[in-house]
Amino acid sequence: MDLTQLRAFVAVAREANLTRAAEQLHVTQPAVSLQIKSLQESLQLTLFTRSASGMRLTNDGARLLPFAEKVIASMGEFRQTAQALHSTVSGELAIGTILDPEFTRLGVFLKRLVETYPQLSTKLQQGMSGTVLQQVRAGSLDVGFYLGQPPDDGKTPCHSLVLTAFTYRVVAPNGWRSRVAGQGWASLAKLPWLWTPPESAHHRLLNKIFAEHDAIPNKVALVDQEPTMLDLVKSGVGLSLIRDSIAIREAHAHGLVIADAVSITTELSFICQEKRQHEAMIAASFALLKTIWS
């Protein structure tokens, strides 16, 4: 199996005709027929049936078509990124950072970036997830880390690379086990909560969850930094979302209680403006992060 066979498969599927597919691919009709035959033999599957109207996908062919299209699209992106990297990567890359550097692998990323592209300098700006998105869209940041996927809200579209998925847990002060054990979101909403500004991923995730459960959380304090939130939980002020690894560590070290019936899964992503994704500096940063997280 090779890319030529996949292109022939996709072209015939779209055109439902060998001659038109051959014209689209700028090859002869026998060449397309041979590619389809070779692909079917290598897969040991029948991808098309002939009919009076042309070539029709079988059920197996229809199931494989989306995957073939993704492979071809990915190869196109690969070539575009590789071409972008041929140019001299220089200038200043403004990066929006969130959370702690260890979790985002920021140190490894910056070390690789400056070693690989010595003419490139970086400017870091720490903030909340929503703030990074706003500044990437505005152009004051070139790239940035973001929690979740940028919303399709009619504003400047963003290109994103998912780096990893992770889980948030609800953490309560020491001694609150009886108050949170086995409790769902509606019950937990009645307890004191440490809340965050609208730009925070915590705010976005919890607002959605509580809206789905038709619940209004009992907000007792507004904080904008995760270390502060953790300190307030330890002090007995209220509940907070904490990343799974930190929640487990703090439960062991300080007796904090993890609510056992709820959790939220989200993603760490790297984003830029969609129209800028093939700029040399930006393409280089995405390519390096992909290797670091692969």
HELIX and SHEET records of a PDB file:
HELIX    1   1 LEU A    3  GLU A   15  1                                  13    
HELIX    2   2 LEU A   18  LEU A   25  1                                   8    
HELIX    3   3 GLN A   29  LEU A   43  1                                  15    
HELIX    4   4 ASN A   59  HIS A   86  1                                  28    
HELIX    5   5 PRO A  101  THR A  104  1                                   4    
HELIX    6   6 LEU A  106  THR A  116  1                                  11    
HELIX    7   7 SER A  129  ALA A  138  1                                  10    
HELIX    8   8 ARG A  177  VAL A  180  1                                   4    
HELIX    9   9 TRP A  185  LEU A  188  1                                   4    
HELIX   10  10 ALA A  201  GLU A  212  1                                  12    
HELIX   11  11 GLU A  226  LYS A  234  1                                   9    
HELIX   12  12 ASP A  244  HIS A  254  1                                  11    
HELIX   13  13 GLU A  274  ARG A  276  5                                   3    
HELIX   14  14 ALA A  280  TRP A  293  1                                  14    
SHEET    1   A 2 PHE A  48  SER A  51  0                                        
SHEET    2   A 2 GLY A  54  LEU A  57 -1                                        
SHEET    1   B 6 LEU A 120  GLN A 126  0                                        
SHEET    2   B 6 GLY A  91  THR A  97  1                                        
SHEET    3   B 6 VAL A 143  LEU A 147  1                                        
SHEET    4   B 6 ILE A 264  GLN A 273 -1                                        
SHEET    5   B 6 CYS A 158  ALA A 172 -1                                        
SHEET    6   B 6 SER A 240  ARG A 243 -1                                        
SHEET    1   C 6 LEU A 120  GLN A 126  0                                        
SHEET    2   C 6 GLY A  91  THR A  97  1                                        
SHEET    3   C 6 VAL A 143  LEU A 147  1                                        
SHEET    4   C 6 ILE A 264  GLN A 273 -1                                        
SHEET    5   C 6 CYS A 158  ALA A 172 -1                                        
SHEET    6   C 6 VAL A 257  ILE A 258 -1                                        
SHEET    1   D 2 PRO A 192  TRP A 195  0                                        
SHEET    2   D 2 ASN A 218  LEU A 222  1                                        
END                                                                             
